[in-house]
Protein backbone atom coordinates (compact mmCIF):
# COMPACT_ATOMS: atom_id res chain seq x y z
CA UNK A 1 0.00 0.00 0.00
CA UNK A 2 1.37 3.39 -1.04
CA UNK A 3 0.59 5.65 1.91
CA UNK A 4 2.44 8.59 0.37
CA UNK A 5 0.20 8.57 -2.71
CA UNK A 6 -2.87 8.19 -0.55
CA UNK A 7 -1.97 11.20 1.60
CA UNK A 8 -1.13 13.33 -1.50
CA UNK A 9 -4.50 12.46 -3.04
CA UNK A 10 -6.34 13.14 0.21
CA UNK A 11 -4.64 16.51 0.68
CA UNK A 12 -5.24 17.64 -2.92
CA UNK A 13 -8.77 16.30 -3.54
CA UNK A 14 -10.29 16.02 -0.07
CA UNK A 15 -13.40 18.07 -0.91
CA UNK A 16 -14.05 16.34 -4.24
CA UNK A 17 -13.79 12.79 -2.89
CA UNK A 18 -16.86 10.63 -2.44
CA UNK A 19 -15.77 8.42 0.43
CA UNK A 20 -12.45 6.97 1.47
CA UNK A 21 -9.48 6.41 -0.81
CA UNK A 22 -9.07 2.65 -1.09
CA UNK A 23 -5.87 0.80 -1.70
CA UNK A 24 -5.31 -2.86 -2.49
CA UNK A 25 -2.08 -4.38 -3.69
CA UNK A 26 -0.57 -1.95 -6.20
CA UNK A 27 -3.72 -0.01 -7.09
CA UNK A 28 -5.33 2.99 -5.46
CA UNK A 29 -8.97 3.91 -6.00
CA UNK A 30 -10.81 7.17 -5.52
CA UNK A 31 -14.40 8.18 -6.26
CA UNK A 32 -15.56 11.58 -7.49
CA UNK A 33 -18.68 13.15 -8.96
CA UNK A 34 -19.21 13.94 -12.65
CA UNK A 35 -18.99 17.69 -12.00
CA UNK A 36 -15.42 17.34 -10.74
CA UNK A 37 -14.04 15.13 -13.49
CA UNK A 38 -12.33 17.85 -15.55
CA UNK A 39 -10.53 19.47 -12.62
CA UNK A 40 -9.49 16.18 -11.01
CA UNK A 41 -8.25 14.55 -14.23
CA UNK A 42 -6.38 17.70 -15.24
CA UNK A 43 -4.64 17.85 -11.84
CA UNK A 44 -3.79 14.15 -11.93
CA UNK A 45 -2.34 14.55 -15.41
CA UNK A 46 -0.57 17.92 -15.13
CA UNK A 47 0.62 18.32 -11.55
CA UNK A 48 4.14 16.95 -10.94
CA UNK A 49 3.08 15.42 -7.61
CA UNK A 50 0.92 12.94 -9.56
CA UNK A 51 2.06 12.82 -13.23
CA UNK A 52 -0.59 10.32 -14.39
CA UNK A 53 0.33 10.79 -18.04
CA UNK A 54 -0.93 7.39 -19.20
CA UNK A 55 -4.62 6.57 -19.60
CA UNK A 56 -4.47 2.77 -19.72
CA UNK A 57 -8.22 2.20 -19.92
CA UNK A 58 -11.59 3.85 -19.66
CA UNK A 59 -14.81 1.91 -19.16
CA UNK A 60 -18.46 2.33 -18.35
CA UNK A 61 -20.30 0.64 -15.50
CA UNK A 62 -24.03 0.18 -14.98
CA UNK A 63 -24.71 -0.53 -11.32
CA UNK A 64 -28.44 -0.85 -11.90
CA UNK A 65 -29.05 2.39 -9.99
CA UNK A 66 -26.61 4.73 -11.72
CA UNK A 67 -24.01 4.87 -14.47
CA UNK A 68 -20.30 5.27 -13.78
CA UNK A 69 -17.15 5.90 -15.78
CA UNK A 70 -13.89 4.32 -14.61
CA UNK A 71 -10.45 5.62 -15.61
CA UNK A 72 -7.33 3.52 -15.08
CA UNK A 73 -4.27 5.77 -14.92
CA UNK A 74 -0.55 5.11 -14.59
CA UNK A 75 2.15 7.50 -13.43
CA UNK A 76 5.39 7.08 -15.28
CA UNK A 77 7.37 8.94 -12.64
CA UNK A 78 6.16 6.97 -9.59
CA UNK A 79 4.89 3.70 -11.16
CA UNK A 80 1.57 4.17 -9.35
CA UNK A 81 -1.72 2.84 -10.70
CA UNK A 82 -4.86 4.83 -9.98
CA UNK A 83 -8.49 3.93 -10.57
CA UNK A 84 -10.75 6.98 -10.73
CA UNK A 85 -14.45 6.13 -10.49
CA UNK A 86 -16.81 8.88 -11.55
CA UNK A 87 -20.17 8.08 -10.02
CA UNK A 88 -23.65 9.48 -9.98
CA UNK A 89 -24.36 9.70 -13.72
CA UNK A 90 -28.06 9.61 -14.53
CA UNK A 91 -29.38 6.37 -16.03
CA UNK A 92 -31.83 8.36 -18.17
CA UNK A 93 -29.29 10.69 -19.77
CA UNK A 94 -25.72 9.82 -18.71
CA UNK A 95 -23.33 12.63 -19.65
CA UNK A 96 -19.77 13.44 -18.70
CA UNK A 97 -16.97 15.63 -20.05
CA UNK A 98 -14.62 14.02 -22.53
CA UNK A 99 -11.04 13.28 -21.46
CA UNK A 100 -9.67 13.82 -24.98
CA UNK A 101 -8.33 17.22 -23.95
CA UNK A 102 -5.71 15.32 -21.90
CA UNK A 103 -5.40 11.94 -23.64
CA UNK A 104 -6.07 11.85 -27.39
CA UNK A 105 -6.41 8.05 -27.19
CA UNK A 106 -9.47 8.47 -24.98
CA UNK A 107 -11.51 9.15 -28.12
CA UNK A 108 -11.78 5.47 -29.03
CA UNK A 109 -12.36 4.34 -25.45
CA UNK A 110 -15.14 6.91 -25.09
CA UNK A 111 -16.70 5.75 -28.36
CA UNK A 112 -16.70 2.17 -27.11
CA UNK A 113 -18.27 3.22 -23.80
CA UNK A 114 -20.88 5.27 -25.62
CA UNK A 115 -21.69 2.36 -27.93
CA UNK A 116 -22.05 -0.20 -25.16
CA UNK A 117 -23.54 1.93 -22.32
CA UNK A 118 -24.98 5.07 -23.95
CA UNK A 119 -22.80 7.42 -21.90
CA UNK A 120 -22.35 10.68 -23.81
CA UNK A 121 -18.86 12.20 -23.60
CA UNK A 122 -19.35 15.91 -24.20
CA UNK A 123 -16.48 17.33 -26.22
CA UNK A 124 -15.59 14.08 -28.03
CA UNK A 125 -15.36 15.16 -31.68
CA UNK A 126 -16.30 11.75 -33.09
CA UNK A 127 -18.80 10.18 -30.70
CA UNK A 128 -20.55 7.54 -32.80
CA UNK A 129 -21.09 3.81 -32.78
CA UNK A 130 -17.93 1.76 -33.04
CA UNK A 131 -19.24 -1.85 -32.81
CA UNK A 132 -23.01 -1.70 -33.32
CA UNK A 133 -24.71 -0.53 -36.54
CA UNK A 134 -25.42 3.21 -36.68
CA UNK A 135 -29.19 2.66 -36.51
CA UNK A 136 -29.01 0.40 -33.46
CA UNK A 137 -31.20 1.81 -30.70
CA UNK A 138 -29.97 0.06 -27.54
CA UNK A 139 -26.82 -0.27 -25.50
CA UNK A 140 -25.83 -3.94 -25.01
CA UNK A 141 -23.90 -3.71 -21.72
CA UNK A 142 -26.60 -1.88 -19.78
CA UNK A 143 -28.45 -3.88 -17.16
CA UNK A 144 -31.79 -2.94 -18.73
CA UNK A 145 -30.81 -4.38 -22.14
CA UNK A 146 -33.11 -7.15 -23.28
CA UNK A 147 -32.03 -8.95 -26.42
CA UNK A 148 -35.49 -10.14 -27.41
CA UNK A 149 -37.03 -6.65 -27.41
CA UNK A 150 -34.03 -5.04 -29.03
CA UNK A 151 -33.58 -7.58 -31.77
CA UNK A 152 -37.24 -7.27 -32.74
CA UNK A 153 -36.52 -3.65 -33.76
CA UNK A 154 -33.40 -4.54 -35.72
CA UNK A 155 -33.23 -4.94 -39.50
CA UNK A 156 -33.07 -8.73 -39.02
CA UNK A 157 -36.67 -8.65 -37.75
CA UNK A 158 -35.82 -10.20 -34.43
CA UNK A 159 -34.35 -13.51 -35.58
CA UNK A 160 -30.73 -14.18 -36.32
CA UNK A 161 -29.98 -17.06 -38.65
CA UNK A 162 -28.32 -19.12 -35.94
CA UNK A 163 -31.46 -18.83 -33.79
CA UNK A 164 -33.91 -20.07 -36.43
CA UNK A 165 -35.21 -23.57 -36.25
CA UNK A 166 -34.78 -25.45 -39.51
CA UNK A 167 -36.44 -28.52 -40.90
CA UNK A 168 -34.21 -30.78 -42.95
CA UNK A 169 -34.16 -29.45 -46.53
CA UNK A 170 -35.41 -32.63 -48.15
CA UNK A 171 -37.58 -34.03 -45.39
CA UNK A 172 -40.77 -35.62 -46.57
CA UNK A 173 -43.44 -37.74 -45.00
CA UNK A 174 -41.35 -40.93 -45.33
CA UNK A 175 -40.59 -42.69 -42.05
CA UNK A 176 -37.04 -42.78 -40.78
CA UNK A 177 -35.12 -45.96 -41.57
CA UNK A 178 -34.56 -48.36 -38.80
CA UNK A 179 -31.12 -49.62 -38.03
CA UNK A 180 -31.49 -52.85 -40.07
CA UNK A 181 -28.20 -52.49 -41.86
CA UNK A 182 -29.63 -51.61 -45.28
C-alpha positions in Angstrom: 0.0 0.0 0.0 1.4 3.4 -1.0 0.6 5.6 1.9 2.4 8.6 0.4 0.2 8.6 -2.7 -2.9 8.2 -0.5 -2.0 11.2 1.6 -1.1 13.3 -1.5 -4.5 12.5 -3.0 -6.3 13.1 0.2 -4.6 16.5 0.7 -5.2 17.6 -2.9 -8.8 16.3 -3.5 -10.3 16.0 -0.1 -13.4 18.1 -0.9 -14.0 16.3 -4.2 -13.8 12.8 -2.9 -16.9 10.6 -2.4 -15.8 8.4 0.4 -12.5 7.0 1.5 -9.5 6.4 -0.8 -9.1 2.7 -1.1 -5.9 0.8 -1.7 -5.3 -2.9 -2.5 -2.1 -4.4 -3.7 -0.6 -1.9 -6.2 -3.7 0.0 -7.1 -5.3 3.0 -5.5 -9.0 3.9 -6.0 -10.8 7.2 -5.5 -14.4 8.2 -6.3 -15.6 11.6 -7.5 -18.7 13.1 -9.0 -19.2 13.9 -12.6 -19.0 17.7 -12.0 -15.4 17.3 -10.7 -14.0 15.1 -13.5 -12.3 17.9 -15.6 -10.5 19.5 -12.6 -9.5 16.2 -11.0 -8.3 14.6 -14.2 -6.4 17.7 -15.2 -4.6 17.8 -11.8 -3.8 14.2 -11.9 -2.3 14.5 -15.4 -0.6 17.9 -15.1 0.6 18.3 -11.6 4.1 17.0 -10.9 3.1 15.4 -7.6 0.9 12.9 -9.6 2.1 12.8 -13.2 -0.6 10.3 -14.4 0.3 10.8 -18.0 -0.9 7.4 -19.2 -4.6 6.6 -19.6 -4.5 2.8 -19.7 -8.2 2.2 -19.9 -11.6 3.9 -19.7 -14.8 1.9 -19.2 -18.5 2.3 -18.3 -20.3 0.6 -15.5 -24.0 0.2 -15.0 -24.7 -0.5 -11.3 -28.4 -0.8 -11.9 -29.1 2.4 -10.0 -26.6 4.7 -11.7 -24.0 4.9 -14.5 -20.3 5.3 -13.8 -17.1 5.9 -15.8 -13.9 4.3 -14.6 -10.5 5.6 -15.6 -7.3 3.5 -15.1 -4.3 5.8 -14.9 -0.6 5.1 -14.6 2.1 7.5 -13.4 5.4 7.1 -15.3 7.4 8.9 -12.6 6.2 7.0 -9.6 4.9 3.7 -11.2 1.6 4.2 -9.4 -1.7 2.8 -10.7 -4.9 4.8 -10.0 -8.5 3.9 -10.6 -10.8 7.0 -10.7 -14.4 6.1 -10.5 -16.8 8.9 -11.5 -20.2 8.1 -10.0 -23.6 9.5 -10.0 -24.4 9.7 -13.7 -28.1 9.6 -14.5 -29.4 6.4 -16.0 -31.8 8.4 -18.2 -29.3 10.7 -19.8 -25.7 9.8 -18.7 -23.3 12.6 -19.6 -19.8 13.4 -18.7 -17.0 15.6 -20.0 -14.6 14.0 -22.5 -11.0 13.3 -21.5 -9.7 13.8 -25.0 -8.3 17.2 -23.9 -5.7 15.3 -21.9 -5.4 11.9 -23.6 -6.1 11.9 -27.4 -6.4 8.1 -27.2 -9.5 8.5 -25.0 -11.5 9.1 -28.1 -11.8 5.5 -29.0 -12.4 4.3 -25.4 -15.1 6.9 -25.1 -16.7 5.8 -28.4 -16.7 2.2 -27.1 -18.3 3.2 -23.8 -20.9 5.3 -25.6 -21.7 2.4 -27.9 -22.1 -0.2 -25.2 -23.5 1.9 -22.3 -25.0 5.1 -23.9 -22.8 7.4 -21.9 -22.3 10.7 -23.8 -18.9 12.2 -23.6 -19.4 15.9 -24.2 -16.5 17.3 -26.2 -15.6 14.1 -28.0 -15.4 15.2 -31.7 -16.3 11.7 -33.1 -18.8 10.2 -30.7 -20.6 7.5 -32.8 -21.1 3.8 -32.8 -17.9 1.8 -33.0 -19.2 -1.8 -32.8 -23.0 -1.7 -33.3 -24.7 -0.5 -36.5 -25.4 3.2 -36.7 -29.2 2.7 -36.5 -29.0 0.4 -33.5 -31.2 1.8 -30.7 -30.0 0.1 -27.5 -26.8 -0.3 -25.5 -25.8 -3.9 -25.0 -23.9 -3.7 -21.7 -26.6 -1.9 -19.8 -28.5 -3.9 -17.2 -31.8 -2.9 -18.7 -30.8 -4.4 -22.1 -33.1 -7.2 -23.3 -32.0 -9.0 -26.4 -35.5 -10.1 -27.4 -37.0 -6.6 -27.4 -34.0 -5.0 -29.0 -33.6 -7.6 -31.8 -37.2 -7.3 -32.7 -36.5 -3.7 -33.8 -33.4 -4.5 -35.7 -33.2 -4.9 -39.5 -33.1 -8.7 -39.0 -36.7 -8.7 -37.7 -35.8 -10.2 -34.4 -34.4 -13.5 -35.6 -30.7 -14.2 -36.3 -30.0 -17.1 -38.6 -28.3 -19.1 -35.9 -31.5 -18.8 -33.8 -33.9 -20.1 -36.4 -35.2 -23.6 -36.2 -34.8 -25.5 -39.5 -36.4 -28.5 -40.9 -34.2 -30.8 -42.9 -34.2 -29.4 -46.5 -35.4 -32.6 -48.2 -37.6 -34.0 -45.4 -40.8 -35.6 -46.6 -43.4 -37.7 -45.0 -41.3 -40.9 -45.3 -40.6 -42.7 -42.1 -37.0 -42.8 -40.8 -35.1 -46.0 -41.6 -34.6 -48.4 -38.8 -31.1 -49.6 -38.0 -31.5 -52.8 -40.1 -28.2 -52.5 -41.9 -29.6 -51.6 -45.3 
